[in-house]
Amino acid sequence: MEESERIEEYLEILYRMELNGERATTVNISEKLNVSPSSVTEMLQKLAERGYLNYTSYRGVELTEKGREIGKKILERHRLIEEFLKFINVDEKKVHDLACKIEHVIDDDVYRGISELLYKYRQNGNLILLSELEEGESAYVVTIHGDDKLVKRLMDMGFVIKTPLIVKRSLGKRGPMIVSIKGSEIAIGEDIAKSIVVRRG
């Protein structure tokens, strides 16, 4: 793996941890990336020198805006590629690892092309917005469109990729949409429901 790819991999993991509210320590990062703590320390120091994060030994890591922007970009690519691989019926067991490899090598033109293709696919009804589901319909979360705060908020509420949900009350009824997910019933407004892409199932 080239250094640029390793840098992107680290920034993506750190961004994921930030969204999930996890503390980014050398030990935690080494476990997620399956590399030695000493290698993690070396890379974190390098990333700090380049302005991607703030790093203090024994106190953890905090992304800078520069690092967060790249981490977000790579995570968005990862999610899109996973969605595309499922679209072309790649074995679910291979999807994550393949997406990790592909996300570093596609350019912006390819990213836009895949995004446009999937948009047309969604229009055919296979992938739709949560807001479009009717009462009683079930689905799986595919991805979330929105800024960092919205993504983190919804993930904290249980809207994690591949999580099943059931619509208890649709937007066509009076009041907010009611969704049952992970054993809880959650009320969400139309704007939020339109930011969540699901697959009927």
Buried (B, 14 or more C-beta within 10 A) or exposed (E): EEEEBBBBBBBBBBBBBBBEEBEBBBEBBBEBBEBEEEBBBEBBEBBBEEEBBBBEEEEBBBBBEEBBBBBBBBBBBBBBBBBBBBBEEBEEEEBEEBBBEBBBEBEEEEBEEBBEEBEEBBEEEEBBBBBBBEBEBEBBBBBBEBEBEBBBBBBEBBBBBEBEBBBBBBBEEEEBBBBBBEEEEBEBEEEBBBBBBBBEE
